[in-house]
Amino acid sequence: MQQLEQTLKTALQAAAQAVFNQQIPAASLVLQPTRKDFAGSFTLVTFPLTKAFGKGAEQLGQALGEWLKANEPAVADYNVVKGFLNLEIADAEWLKLFTALSQQPAGAPVPFDGPKNVVVEYSSPNTNKPLHLGHLRNNFLGYSVAEILKATGATVTKANLVNDRGIHICKSMLAYQRFGQGETPESAGIKGDHLAGKYYVLFDKHYREEIKQLEVEGVTTEVAKKQAPLILAAQTMLQQWEAGDEEVMALWHRMNGWVYDGFNATYANIGVDFDKFYYESGTYLLGKERVEEGLAKGVFFQKADGSVWVDLTAEGLDEKLVRRADGTSVYITQDLGTAELKYQDFHYDSSVYVIGDEQNYHMQVLRAILQKLQKPYADAIYHLSYGMVDLPSGKMKSREGTVVDADELVAEVVAAAEAATLEKGKTEGLSDEELAGLYHTLGLGALKYYLLKVDPKKRMLFNPAESVRLEGDTGPFVQYSYARISAIRRRAVEQGVADVTDFSQLTELQPTEQELIQQLAGYAGTVAEAARTFSPAVVAQYVYEVAKSYNRFYTEVPIFGEADAVKKAFRVALSAKTAATIKASLGLLGIAVPERM
């Protein structure tokens, strides 16, 4: 595609020189896709040239178009709509482009002038509760961004920082210690992460009751929140944990083990993976060393109560606590340690943090502190900030137990995919095992596509029923398009359609064939743009457009009803290349494709 665009740009310069004895300024020599309601494939906007050329926009377009049609073989025709010169490309050029696309090896790196050694940190769950809908958007974003960067030839490490320590973990542990009565995932019949989440909710329930009781006794709400016996006991447990108390550590290991088993089952079910796990219990001590370093350098300061702070008012960020008065660490402490550990391990030139936009301030603070500490990796930190996922009932709150559980949601969407597929009657010839696999593939495809097709920065509302539809801008629609082509390829083999790579005998293409070739040629540019913006939504929009174009082609152009053997072979080859492009694009989103539906 780039070569074709360069050919047109060179020809436009030649036309300007021949007709007007002038050069088109490089900034104005920008070709864009022609609008679908006009004939053509590429458009040059001539309005910016009117002053330099001393001609009207329409007159300019007519003169340039006439010269191109007469002198440039790649241009078959042109039309001018006010200040827009629309160029129609010769069929021979499209066939040449398709031949080049067909010869490209699968998985060849996409040209991209970006980072070459990247760590993408995502998921980052807390070990006091199971994954929820918000975690799903995080996991899918992180996995997809990593795959997109890999497609550019970058070395990518998928990292998961597990929040396995801190006051929130102690809350679950304390509630289990007080109210658990020896319950286990096996005895309860639930996953270990769900069991830990149960006690996190239980802590909050009893904590609220204690606050209310103190309020009845005349204590203000703010004081009651700090003096409730449960929160004081949780703070004591955190101090015991940092001191290595044997009983507390045993409980911590036991409950975290349950949670990890649960997380691993969920990760396997949703199809995400990691190359490296970090644990806050293993990074916070290094973070404390950075606090001491900051004090020694005068970057941090200590208050009278012994707490340690950093003044970031000059950076517009206010003062920030980096170590509590009792000596225990806060979130930013372990983040300082983790950033250094990741750099020691991988010497990255880009470290991407996939974290919700509620933590924008926190990430600004982290980067600012590392810059003040003059760390060589400070400027390599990039926060991929994404919007929260809402439900019709509002924002999720895990403390109150109203969170949408990831495992339950996946099961719900898979069931919805099954219902939608059965309604369409598209299950002929598949065994029960194949059907179960198909429903899971479609359900996860629906869920991932729905969460990834929205720009990461935007807050979004999730609608499970809408996500599994087989029509419209959905994952199953794109997956169905792939399955349709798979059926065509199988039929082509059965009918002995020749595997042709030389299409020089073809003299003309249908408009839908031209459109499809142009879109397939846009794959590399799409991946590069998605990598540049860290946005899987760019890929989702692209693959949806490819699927739509293919379905138009399939509806309007005969394949097996075509009498000309070369045309038939070309259309099968075009279908196969489309399938490969859909599969590769969906693969970047972490979505599998079904061979049959």
C-alpha positions in Angstrom: 0.0 0.0 0.0 2.8 2.4 0.9 4.4 1.8 -2.5 1.2 2.5 -4.3 0.7 5.7 -2.3 4.3 6.8 -3.1 3.7 6.1 -6.8 0.6 8.4 -6.7 2.5 11.2 -4.7 5.4 11.1 -7.2 2.9 11.3 -10.1 1.1 14.2 -8.5 4.3 16.1 -8.2 5.1 15.4 -11.8 1.6 16.6 -12.8 2.0 19.8 -10.8 5.4 20.5 -12.4 4.1 19.7 -15.9 0.8 21.6 -15.7 1.7 24.5 -13.4 5.5 24.4 -13.3 5.2 24.2 -9.5 5.8 21.7 -6.7 3.1 20.7 -4.2 4.3 21.4 -0.7 5.1 18.2 1.2 2.7 19.1 4.0 -0.2 19.3 1.4 0.7 16.1 -0.4 -1.5 13.9 1.9 -3.7 11.2 0.4 -6.7 10.0 2.3 -9.2 7.2 1.7 -12.0 8.3 -0.6 -15.4 8.6 1.0 -17.6 5.6 0.2 -20.3 7.7 -1.5 -17.8 8.8 -4.3 -15.9 6.8 -6.9 -12.2 6.4 -6.1 -9.8 5.0 -3.7 -7.5 7.9 -2.8 -8.3 11.6 -2.4 -6.2 14.7 -2.5 -7.7 17.8 -0.9 -6.8 20.7 -3.2 -8.1 23.6 -1.1 -4.7 24.2 0.6 -3.0 24.6 -2.8 -5.2 27.4 -4.2 -3.1 30.2 -2.9 0.3 28.9 -4.0 -1.0 27.8 -7.4 -3.3 30.8 -8.0 -6.1 28.6 -9.2 -9.5 27.5 -7.8 -9.7 24.2 -5.9 -11.9 22.6 -8.5 -9.9 23.8 -11.4 -6.7 22.5 -9.8 -8.3 19.1 -9.3 -9.5 18.9 -12.8 -6.1 19.8 -14.3 -4.1 17.4 -12.0 -6.6 14.6 -12.6 -6.5 15.0 -16.3 -2.7 14.8 -16.4 -2.7 11.7 -14.2 -5.2 9.9 -16.2 -3.2 10.5 -19.4 0.2 9.9 -18.0 0.1 7.6 -14.9 -0.8 4.0 -15.6 -1.8 3.5 -11.9 -4.7 6.0 -12.3 -7.6 4.6 -14.3 -9.9 7.6 -13.9 -10.7 10.5 -11.6 -13.5 12.8 -10.4 -13.5 16.1 -8.7 -16.0 17.1 -6.0 -15.4 20.7 -5.2 -11.9 20.7 -3.6 -11.5 16.9 -3.5 -9.6 15.1 -6.3 -10.7 11.4 -6.1 -8.4 9.0 -7.9 -9.6 5.6 -9.2 -6.8 3.0 -9.3 -6.3 0.7 -12.3 -7.2 -2.9 -11.8 -3.7 -4.0 -12.7 -2.3 -2.0 -9.7 -4.8 -3.7 -7.3 -3.8 -7.2 -8.7 -0.1 -6.3 -8.3 -0.8 -5.2 -4.7 -2.7 -8.4 -3.9 0.0 -10.5 -5.4 2.5 -8.8 -3.1 0.2 -9.2 -0.1 -0.2 -12.9 -0.8 3.5 -13.4 -0.9 4.1 -11.8 2.5 5.1 -14.4 5.2 2.6 -14.8 8.0 3.7 -13.1 11.2 6.3 -10.8 9.5 7.0 -7.8 11.8 5.1 -4.7 10.9 7.3 -1.6 10.3 7.1 0.7 13.3 9.4 3.3 14.7 8.7 2.7 18.4 10.1 1.1 21.5 11.8 -2.2 21.0 12.0 -3.5 24.5 8.8 -3.2 26.4 7.4 -4.4 29.7 3.6 -4.3 29.8 2.2 -4.7 33.3 -1.4 -5.6 33.6 -4.0 -7.5 35.7 -2.3 -6.6 39.1 -5.0 -8.2 41.2 -5.4 -8.0 45.0 -5.3 -11.3 46.8 -8.3 -10.4 48.9 -11.0 -10.9 46.2 -11.7 -12.5 42.9 -11.3 -10.8 39.5 -14.3 -8.7 38.4 -15.5 -7.0 35.2 -13.1 -4.1 35.6 -10.2 -6.6 35.8 -11.4 -8.2 32.6 -11.0 -4.9 30.7 -7.6 -4.5 32.3 -6.5 -8.0 31.4 -7.8 -7.9 27.8 -6.2 -4.4 27.2 -2.8 -5.5 28.6 -2.7 -8.7 26.7 -3.8 -7.1 23.5 -1.4 -4.2 23.7 1.4 -6.7 24.3 0.4 -8.7 21.3 0.2 -5.6 19.1 3.7 -4.5 20.2 5.0 -8.0 19.5 3.6 -7.7 16.0 5.9 -4.7 15.4 8.9 -6.9 16.2 9.4 -5.5 19.7 10.6 -7.7 22.6 7.6 -7.7 25.0 7.4 -9.0 28.6 4.0 -9.4 30.0 4.2 -8.7 33.7 1.7 -9.1 36.6 2.3 -7.3 39.9 0.2 -9.2 42.5 -0.9 -7.0 45.3 -0.4 -9.7 48.0 0.2 -7.6 51.1 -1.1 -4.5 52.8 -4.0 -3.4 54.9 -6.7 -4.7 52.4 -5.2 -8.2 52.5 -5.1 -8.1 56.3 -8.8 -7.3 56.3 -9.7 -10.6 54.6 -7.2 -12.5 56.8 -8.6 -11.0 60.0 -12.2 -11.7 59.0 -11.2 -15.3 58.2 -9.4 -15.6 61.5 -12.4 -14.3 63.5 -15.3 -15.8 61.6 -13.9 -18.6 59.2 -14.2 -21.6 61.5 -11.7 -23.5 59.4 -13.6 -23.1 56.2 -11.6 -24.1 53.0 -12.4 -23.8 49.3 -13.1 -27.5 49.2 -15.4 -27.5 52.2 -17.2 -24.4 50.9 -17.4 -25.7 47.3 -16.1 -22.4 45.8 -12.8 -21.2 44.3 -10.2 -19.9 46.7 -10.3 -16.3 45.3 -14.0 -16.3 45.9 -13.5 -17.5 49.5 -11.1 -14.7 50.2 -13.5 -12.2 48.7 -16.3 -13.5 50.9 -14.2 -12.6 54.0 -13.3 -9.2 52.6 -17.0 -8.4 52.3 -17.6 -9.9 55.8 -14.9 -7.6 57.3 -16.6 -4.6 55.8 -20.0 -5.7 57.2 -18.7 -6.1 60.8 -16.6 -2.9 60.5 -19.6 -0.9 59.5 -21.5 -2.3 62.5 -18.7 -1.3 64.8 -18.7 2.2 63.4 -22.5 2.5 63.9 -22.1 1.3 67.5 -19.4 3.9 68.2 -21.6 6.6 66.6 -24.5 5.6 69.0 -22.0 6.1 71.9 -21.4 9.7 70.7 -18.2 9.2 68.7 -18.0 11.2 65.4 -18.0 9.2 62.2 -14.5 10.1 61.2 -13.1 9.1 64.7 -15.2 6.0 64.7 -13.7 4.8 61.4 -10.2 5.1 62.9 -11.1 3.6 66.4 -13.3 0.7 65.4 -11.7 -2.4 66.9 -11.6 -4.3 63.6 -9.6 -1.7 61.8 -7.2 -1.3 64.7 -6.8 -5.1 64.7 -6.1 -5.1 60.9 -3.5 -2.4 61.4 -1.9 -4.5 64.1 -1.9 -7.6 61.8 -0.1 -5.6 59.1 2.6 -4.6 61.6 2.8 -8.3 62.6 3.1 -9.3 59.0 6.0 -6.9 58.3 7.6 -8.2 61.5 7.4 -11.8 60.2 5.0 -13.0 62.9 4.8 -16.8 62.4 1.1 -17.3 62.9 0.2 -14.3 60.7 2.6 -15.4 57.9 1.2 -19.0 58.0 -2.4 -17.6 57.5 -1.1 -15.3 54.8 0.6 -18.1 52.8 -2.5 -20.3 53.2 -5.1 -17.8 52.0 -2.9 -16.5 49.2 -2.3 -20.0 48.0 -6.1 -20.5 47.7 -6.4 -17.2 45.8 -3.6 -18.0 43.3 -5.2 -21.3 42.4 -8.4 -19.3 41.7 -6.6 -16.6 39.7 -4.8 -19.2 37.6 -8.1 -21.0 36.7 -9.6 -17.6 35.7 -6.6 -16.6 33.6 -6.6 -20.0 31.8 -10.3 -19.7 31.1 -10.1 -16.1 29.7 -7.0 -16.8 27.6 -4.4 -14.4 29.1 -0.9 -15.2 30.2 2.2 -13.7 31.8 5.9 -14.0 31.4 6.8 -12.6 34.8 5.1 -12.3 38.1 6.1 -9.7 40.7 4.7 -9.7 44.2 4.4 -6.6 46.4 5.7 -8.7 49.3 8.9 -9.0 47.4 9.2 -5.4 46.2 8.1 -3.2 49.2 11.5 -3.7 51.0 13.3 -2.3 47.9 10.8 0.5 47.9 11.7 1.2 51.5 15.4 1.4 50.4 14.4 4.0 47.9 12.7 6.0 50.7 15.9 6.0 52.6 17.7 7.0 49.5 15.3 9.9 49.0 15.8 11.0 52.6 19.6 10.9 52.2 19.4 13.0 49.0 17.0 15.5 50.5 14.3 14.5 48.0 12.0 13.3 50.9 11.4 14.8 54.3 10.3 13.4 57.6 7.5 14.9 59.7 7.4 15.1 63.5 5.3 11.9 63.7 8.0 10.0 61.8 6.1 9.7 58.6 8.1 10.3 55.4 6.8 12.6 52.6 7.8 14.0 49.2 7.0 17.6 48.2 5.7 17.6 44.6 4.0 21.0 44.7 6.5 22.3 42.2 5.2 19.6 39.8 1.6 20.6 40.6 1.0 17.4 42.5 1.0 18.3 46.3 2.7 16.5 49.1 2.7 12.7 49.0 3.1 10.2 51.9 5.8 7.5 51.0 6.1 5.8 54.4 3.7 5.8 57.4 4.6 7.0 60.8 4.6 3.4 62.1 7.2 2.4 59.5 4.8 0.4 57.2 4.8 1.1 53.5 2.1 2.5 51.3 1.2 1.7 47.7 3.8 4.2 46.2 6.5 2.6 48.3 6.2 -0.8 46.7 5.7 0.8 43.3 9.1 2.5 43.6 10.6 -1.0 44.3 8.8 -2.7 41.5 9.8 -0.1 38.9 13.4 -0.7 39.8 13.1 -4.5 39.8 11.6 -4.5 36.4 14.4 -2.3 35.0 17.0 -4.5 36.6 15.4 -7.6 35.0 14.7 -6.3 31.5 16.4 -2.9 31.0 13.3 -1.7 29.2 13.0 1.3 27.0 9.3 1.5 27.7 7.4 0.3 30.8 3.6 0.3 30.2 1.3 0.3 33.2 -2.3 -0.7 32.4 -4.1 0.9 35.3 -7.6 2.6 35.5 -7.9 6.3 35.2 -8.8 6.5 38.9 -5.1 6.1 39.5 -4.0 9.0 37.1 -2.7 11.0 40.1 -0.9 8.1 41.6 0.9 7.3 38.3 1.9 11.0 37.9 3.3 10.9 41.4 5.3 7.7 40.7 6.9 9.1 37.6 7.6 12.5 39.3 9.3 10.8 42.3 11.5 8.6 40.1 12.5 11.7 38.1 13.4 13.5 41.4 15.5 10.4 42.4 17.1 10.7 38.9 16.3 7.1 38.0 17.4 6.3 34.3 14.0 4.6 33.7 11.8 7.4 35.0 10.9 8.8 31.6 10.3 5.3 30.1 7.2 4.9 32.3 3.9 5.2 30.4 0.5 5.0 32.0 -2.1 3.4 29.8 -5.0 4.9 31.6 -8.4 3.4 30.8 -11.9 4.3 31.8 -14.0 2.3 34.3 -16.6 -0.2 33.2 -20.1 0.6 34.4 -23.3 -1.5 34.6 -26.9 -0.3 34.2 -27.0 -0.4 38.0 -23.9 1.9 38.4 -20.3 1.6 39.5 -19.0 -1.6 41.0 -18.0 -1.8 44.7 -16.2 -4.9 45.9 -16.4 -4.0 49.6 -20.2 -4.2 49.4 -20.2 -7.5 47.5 -22.1 -6.0 44.5 -19.1 -6.5 42.2 -19.7 -8.3 38.9 -17.6 -11.4 39.2 -15.4 -12.2 36.2 -16.0 -16.0 36.4 -19.8 -15.6 36.6 -19.8 -13.0 33.8 -17.7 -15.3 31.4 -20.2 -18.1 32.1 -23.1 -15.8 31.5 -21.7 -14.6 28.2 -20.8 -18.1 27.0 -24.4 -19.2 27.8 -25.7 -16.2 25.9 -23.5 -17.1 22.9 -24.9 -20.6 23.0 -28.5 -19.3 23.0 -27.8 -16.9 20.1 -26.1 -19.7 18.1 -28.9 -22.1 18.7 -31.5 -19.5 17.7 -29.7 -19.1 14.4 -29.6 -22.9 13.9 -25.8 -22.9 13.1 -24.8 -26.1 14.9 -25.2 -28.8 12.3 -22.6 -31.5 12.2 -20.8 -30.6 15.5 -20.3 -32.9 18.4 -21.2 -31.9 22.0 -17.5 -31.3 22.7 -17.1 -29.2 19.6 -20.2 -27.2 20.4 -19.0 -26.5 24.0 -15.7 -25.2 22.5 -17.6 -23.1 20.0 -19.8 -21.5 22.6 -16.7 -20.7 24.7 -14.9 -19.3 21.7 -17.9 -17.1 20.7 -18.6 -16.0 24.3 -15.1 -14.9 25.0 -14.8 -13.4 21.6 -18.0 -11.4 22.3 -16.7 -10.2 25.7 -13.2 -9.3 24.6 -14.3 -7.5 21.4 -17.0 -5.5 23.3 -14.5 -4.4 25.9 -11.7 -3.7 23.4 -13.6 -1.9 20.6 -14.1 1.2 22.8 -11.2 3.6 23.0 -9.3 2.7 26.3 -9.6 6.2 27.6 -13.4 6.2 27.5 -15.6 5.0 30.3 -18.0 2.4 29.1 -21.2 0.6 29.8 -21.2 -3.2 29.4 -24.2 -4.9 27.8 -23.9 -8.7 27.8 -26.9 -9.3 25.6 -25.7 -6.9 22.9 -22.2 -8.3 22.9 -23.1 -11.8 21.7 -25.2 -10.7 18.7 -24.2 -12.3 15.4 -24.9 -9.1 13.5 -23.3 -5.6 13.7 -20.2 -4.4 15.4 -19.6 -7.5 17.5 -17.0 -10.2 18.0 -19.3 -13.1 16.9 -20.1 -11.2 13.6 -16.4 -11.1 12.8 -15.8 -14.7 13.9 -18.8 -15.8 11.8 -17.2 -14.1 8.8 -14.1 -16.1 9.3 -16.0 -19.3 9.7 -17.9 -18.6 6.4 -14.6 -18.3 4.6 -13.3 -21.5 6.1 -16.4 -23.2 4.6 -15.6 -21.7 1.3 -12.0 -22.9 1.4 -13.1 -26.4 2.3 -15.5 -26.4 -0.6 -12.8 -25.1 -2.9 -10.6 -28.1 -2.0 -13.5 -30.4 -2.6 -14.1 -29.0 -6.0 -10.4 -28.9 -6.9 -10.2 -25.2 -7.5 -6.7 -24.4 -8.6 -4.3 -22.8 -6.2 -3.3 -19.9 -8.4 -0.8 -17.1 -7.6 -0.5 -15.5 -11.0 -3.5 -13.4 -11.8 -2.0 -11.4 -14.7 -4.7 -12.9 -17.0 -7.4 -11.0 -15.2 -8.5 -7.8 -17.0 -11.0 -6.3 -14.5 -12.0 -6.4 -10.9 -15.4 -5.8 -9.3 -15.6 -2.7 -7.0 -16.0 -4.9 -3.9 -12.8 -6.8 -4.8 -10.9 -3.5 -5.2 -12.3 -2.4 -1.8 -11.3 -5.6 -0.1 -7.7 -5.5 -1.5 -7.3 -2.0 -0.3 -8.5 -2.9 3.2 -6.3 -5.9 3.4 -3.3 -3.8 2.4 -4.2 -1.5 5.4 -3.3 -4.2 8.0 0.3 -3.1 8.6 -0.7 0.6 9.0 -3.5 -0.4 11.4 -1.1 -2.4 13.6 1.4 0.5 13.6 -1.3 3.0 14.6 -2.6 0.7 17.3 1.0 0.3 18.7 1.6 4.1 18.5 -1.6 4.9 20.4 -1.7 1.7 22.7 -5.2 1.2 21.5 -6.6 -2.2 20.5 -9.8 -0.3 19.5 -7.9 0.6 16.3 -7.5 -3.1 15.4 -11.1 -3.9 16.4 -12.5 -1.2 14.1 -10.3 -2.4 11.3 -11.2 -6.0 11.5 -14.9 -5.1 11.7 -14.6 -3.1 8.5 -12.7 -6.0 6.8 -15.5 -8.4 7.8 -18.2 -6.0 6.5 -16.4 -5.6 3.2 -16.0 -9.3 2.8 -19.7 -9.9 3.4 -20.5 -7.3 0.7 -18.1 -9.1 -1.7 -19.7 -12.4 -0.8 -23.2 -11.1 -1.4 -22.4 -9.3 -4.7 -19.8 -11.5 -6.4 -20.2 -15.2 -7.3 -17.4 -17.5 -6.3 -18.4 -21.1 -7.2 -21.0 -19.8 -9.7 -18.2 -18.1 -11.7 -17.5 -19.9 -15.0 -14.1 -18.3 -15.5 -11.6 -20.6 -13.7 -9.0 -17.8 -13.1 -11.6 -15.5 -11.6 -12.9 -18.3 -9.4 -9.4 -19.1 -8.2 -8.7 -15.4 -7.6 -11.8 -15.0 -5.5 -10.9 -18.1 -3.4 -7.4 -16.7 -2.9 -8.9 -13.3 -2.0 -11.2 -15.0 0.5 -8.3 -17.0 2.0 -6.2 -13.8 2.4 -9.2 -12.1 4.1 -9.5 -15.1 6.5 -5.8 -14.9 7.4 -6.1 -11.1 8.0 -9.2 -11.6 10.2 -7.5 -14.3 12.2 -4.3 -12.3 12.7 -6.3 -9.2 13.7 -8.5 -11.0 16.1 -5.4 -12.8 17.5 -4.0 -9.4 18.4 -7.2 -8.9 20.5 -6.7 -12.3 22.1 -9.8 -13.7 20.2 -9.8 -17.1 18.7 -11.6 -18.0 15.5 -13.9 -21.0 14.9 -13.4 -23.1 11.8 -17.1 -24.0 11.8 -20.2 -22.3 13.0 
